[in-house]
Amino acid sequence: MSMSVNKEDISKKTRILLKVKLRVQTAVTLEIYQISSSCKVLLVTAV
């Protein structure tokens, strides 16, 4: 009994970790995109 509960618990944790990882990756990608676009704007306004 305890083994099956353990496996379920592990899979739940793995799913949560994957979701968090995905959110972090999306946030980082958006940050990089915003930074690069703002840098482009700065370059355009500087020229």
C-alpha positions in Angstrom: 0.0 0.0 0.0 2.6 2.5 1.1 4.6 1.9 -2.2 1.7 2.9 -4.4 1.0 6.0 -2.4 4.7 6.8 -2.6 4.7 6.5 -6.4 1.6 8.7 -6.7 3.3 11.3 -4.5 6.4 11.2 -6.6 4.5 11.6 -9.8 2.5 14.6 -8.3 5.7 16.2 -7.3 7.3 15.6 -10.7 4.2 17.2 -12.4 4.4 20.2 -10.1 8.1 20.6 -10.8 7.6 20.4 -14.5 4.8 23.0 -14.3 7.1 25.3 -12.3 9.9 24.7 -14.8 7.7 25.6 -17.7 6.5 28.7 -16.0 10.1 29.8 -15.2 11.2 29.1 -18.8 8.3 31.1 -20.2 9.0 34.0 -17.8 12.7 34.0 -18.6 12.0 33.9 -22.4 9.6 36.8 -22.0 12.2 38.7 -20.0 14.9 38.1 -22.6 12.5 39.1 -25.4 11.5 42.3 -23.6 15.1 43.2 -22.8 16.3 42.6 -26.4 13.4 44.6 -27.8 14.0 47.5 -25.4 17.7 47.3 -26.4 16.7 47.5 -30.1 14.5 50.5 -29.3 17.5 52.1 -27.5 19.7 51.4 -30.4 17.2 52.9 -32.9 16.7 56.0 -30.7 20.5 56.4 -30.2 21.0 56.4 -34.0 
